[in-house]
């Protein structure tokens, strides 16, 4: 094969690959990443794709927290209607889990979070659930499932998840927040086991992830 013919073939292949990649990104933007989202969020490049290319732009005036940034001191009602702030637990590492009663992976994950919370005692990480749901549905779920950590109510709009760095709005979604209020890690999708959650919660800080 001549050099010119080889070059032409390579150009055609490159063009086809670029067209395929553009088509895939357009499909992800229009239809959402679906089950690919948790996989993409495991890497820096994948997270960049999700946030900058695939995810819709946040509404005006809404900030999506990034890793390493200070997290806004969210204020949400608890199950009894009392307003609570994330800052109320300042001084402890927070594991914040955004979930909903209609989300099957969320329902499966809640007992794992409760088991992890039971291991922490009074000085370990503090688990906090933020329910992206209406209060009657939350109460019905909690009547069947024992939870030993605070649950705050965000309603059905999902504003807290967005502010905690989840522009896609997919559930379940968890973040680790340092004792001084910085966003350390994010995880989209459920933990498979308490051991996986324990490993995730104890990872060294990784700037830029």
C-alpha positions as CSV (number, residue, x, y, z in Angstrom):
1,X,0.0,0.0,0.0
2,X,1.4,3.4,-1.0
3,X,2.1,6.1,1.6
4,X,-0.7,8.3,0.2
5,X,-3.2,5.5,0.3
6,X,-2.3,4.6,3.9
7,X,-2.6,8.2,4.9
8,X,-6.1,8.4,3.3
9,X,-7.2,5.3,5.0
10,X,-6.0,6.6,8.4
11,X,-7.8,9.8,7.9
12,X,-11.0,8.0,7.1
13,X,-10.7,5.9,10.2
14,X,-10.0,8.9,12.4
15,X,-13.0,10.7,10.9
16,X,-15.2,7.7,11.6
17,X,-14.0,7.5,15.2
18,X,-14.6,11.1,15.8
19,X,-18.1,10.9,14.2
20,X,-18.8,7.9,16.4
21,X,-17.6,9.7,19.6
22,X,-19.6,12.8,18.7
23,X,-22.7,10.6,18.2
24,X,-22.2,8.8,21.5
25,X,-21.8,12.1,23.4
26,X,-24.9,13.5,21.7
27,X,-26.9,10.4,22.7
28,X,-25.6,10.7,26.3
29,X,-26.5,14.4,26.4
30,X,-30.0,13.8,25.1
31,X,-30.9,10.5,26.8
32,X,-28.7,10.6,29.9
33,X,-25.8,8.3,30.8
34,X,-28.0,5.7,32.5
35,X,-26.0,2.9,34.0
36,X,-22.7,4.4,32.6
37,X,-22.9,7.3,35.1
38,X,-21.4,5.5,38.1
39,X,-18.7,4.0,36.0
40,X,-17.8,7.4,34.5
41,X,-17.7,9.1,37.9
42,X,-14.9,6.7,39.0
43,X,-12.3,8.6,37.0
44,X,-11.4,12.3,36.7
45,X,-12.0,12.3,32.9
46,X,-15.3,10.5,33.3
47,X,-16.4,13.0,36.0
48,X,-15.4,15.8,33.6
49,X,-17.5,14.3,30.8
50,X,-20.5,13.9,33.1
51,X,-20.3,17.5,34.5
52,X,-19.1,19.5,31.5
53,X,-20.5,17.6,28.5
54,X,-23.3,15.3,29.4
55,X,-25.1,16.9,32.4
56,X,-27.5,19.8,31.7
57,X,-26.3,23.2,33.0
58,X,-27.5,24.0,36.5
59,X,-30.2,26.6,36.9
60,X,-29.0,30.2,37.1
61,X,-27.8,31.0,40.6
62,X,-27.4,27.4,41.6
63,X,-23.8,26.2,42.4
64,X,-22.7,22.6,42.0
65,X,-19.9,21.9,44.5
66,X,-16.7,20.4,43.3
67,X,-14.2,18.2,45.1
68,X,-11.9,20.3,47.3
69,X,-14.5,23.1,47.7
70,X,-16.2,24.1,50.8
71,X,-19.8,22.8,50.9
72,X,-22.6,25.2,51.4
73,X,-24.2,24.9,54.9
74,X,-27.4,23.2,53.7
75,X,-30.4,23.8,55.9
76,X,-33.2,21.1,55.6
77,X,-36.0,20.0,57.9
78,X,-35.8,16.6,59.7
79,X,-38.7,14.2,59.9
80,X,-40.2,16.3,62.7
81,X,-39.9,19.5,60.8
82,X,-37.0,20.9,62.8
83,X,-34.5,22.7,60.6
84,X,-31.0,21.2,60.6
85,X,-27.8,22.3,59.0
86,X,-24.8,20.3,57.9
87,X,-22.8,22.7,60.0
88,X,-24.5,21.2,63.1
89,X,-22.2,18.3,62.7
90,X,-19.0,20.3,62.0
91,X,-16.0,18.7,63.5
92,X,-16.9,15.2,62.3
93,X,-16.4,13.7,58.8
94,X,-19.8,13.4,57.2
95,X,-21.1,10.7,54.9
96,X,-24.1,12.2,53.2
97,X,-26.4,9.9,51.2
98,X,-29.1,11.3,48.9
99,X,-31.8,8.8,48.3
100,X,-35.5,8.3,47.7
101,X,-38.1,5.6,48.7
102,X,-39.0,5.0,45.1
103,X,-35.4,4.2,44.2
104,X,-34.7,0.4,44.4
105,X,-30.9,0.7,44.7
106,X,-31.4,3.3,47.4
107,X,-33.7,1.0,49.4
108,X,-31.1,-1.8,49.2
109,X,-28.3,0.6,50.3
110,X,-30.0,2.0,53.4
111,X,-29.3,-1.1,55.6
112,X,-25.6,-0.9,54.6
113,X,-25.5,2.7,55.7
114,X,-27.2,1.8,59.0
115,X,-24.6,-0.9,59.6
116,X,-21.8,1.4,58.8
117,X,-23.2,4.1,61.1
118,X,-23.5,1.6,64.0
119,X,-19.7,1.0,63.7
120,X,-18.8,4.6,64.0
121,X,-19.7,5.3,67.6
122,X,-19.6,8.9,68.8
123,X,-16.2,9.9,67.3
124,X,-16.2,8.3,63.8
125,X,-17.9,9.5,60.6
126,X,-21.5,10.8,60.9
127,X,-24.0,9.4,58.4
128,X,-26.7,11.7,57.2
129,X,-29.5,10.7,54.8
130,X,-31.1,13.3,52.6
131,X,-34.4,12.0,51.2
132,X,-35.4,13.4,47.8
133,X,-39.0,12.5,48.4
134,X,-42.2,13.6,50.0
135,X,-42.6,13.1,53.8
136,X,-45.4,10.5,53.7
137,X,-43.4,8.2,51.4
138,X,-40.3,8.6,53.6
139,X,-42.3,7.8,56.7
140,X,-43.8,4.7,55.1
141,X,-40.4,3.4,54.1
142,X,-38.8,4.1,57.5
143,X,-41.6,2.2,59.2
144,X,-40.3,-0.9,57.4
145,X,-36.6,-0.2,57.5
146,X,-34.6,0.7,60.6
147,X,-32.4,3.8,60.3
148,X,-30.0,4.8,63.1
149,X,-28.8,8.1,61.6
150,X,-30.5,11.5,60.9
151,X,-32.7,11.8,57.9
152,X,-33.4,15.2,56.4
153,X,-36.1,16.0,53.8
154,X,-35.3,17.7,50.5
155,X,-38.7,17.2,48.8
156,X,-38.9,16.0,45.2
157,X,-36.9,18.8,43.5
158,X,-33.5,17.4,44.4
159,X,-31.9,20.8,45.2
160,X,-29.6,19.5,47.9
161,X,-28.1,16.8,45.6
162,X,-27.3,19.5,43.0
163,X,-25.5,21.6,45.6
164,X,-23.6,18.6,46.8
165,X,-22.1,18.1,43.3
166,X,-24.7,15.9,41.5
167,X,-25.8,17.8,38.4
168,X,-27.3,14.6,36.9
169,X,-29.7,14.1,39.7
170,X,-29.3,10.3,39.6
171,X,-29.7,8.3,42.8
172,X,-28.4,7.1,45.1
173,X,-25.6,9.6,45.5
174,X,-23.1,9.9,48.3
175,X,-20.5,12.4,49.3
176,X,-17.8,12.5,52.0
177,X,-17.3,15.9,53.6
178,X,-14.3,16.7,55.8
179,X,-14.6,17.8,59.4
180,X,-13.9,21.4,58.3
181,X,-16.6,21.3,55.6
182,X,-14.7,20.4,52.3
183,X,-16.1,18.0,49.7
184,X,-13.7,15.1,49.6
185,X,-15.3,12.4,47.5
186,X,-18.4,11.7,45.5
187,X,-20.1,8.4,44.5
188,X,-22.9,8.0,42.1
189,X,-24.7,4.6,42.5
190,X,-25.1,2.3,45.5
191,X,-22.4,0.7,47.6
192,X,-22.4,-3.1,47.2
193,X,-21.4,-3.9,50.8
194,X,-20.6,-2.3,54.1
195,X,-16.9,-3.2,53.5
196,X,-17.0,-1.2,50.2
197,X,-18.5,1.7,52.1
198,X,-15.9,1.4,54.8
199,X,-13.1,1.4,52.3
200,X,-14.5,4.4,50.5
201,X,-15.0,6.4,53.7
202,X,-11.4,5.8,54.8
203,X,-9.6,6.6,51.5
204,X,-6.9,9.3,51.7
205,X,-7.8,12.7,50.4
206,X,-7.3,12.9,46.6
207,X,-7.3,16.5,45.4
208,X,-9.0,16.9,42.0
209,X,-11.1,13.7,42.3
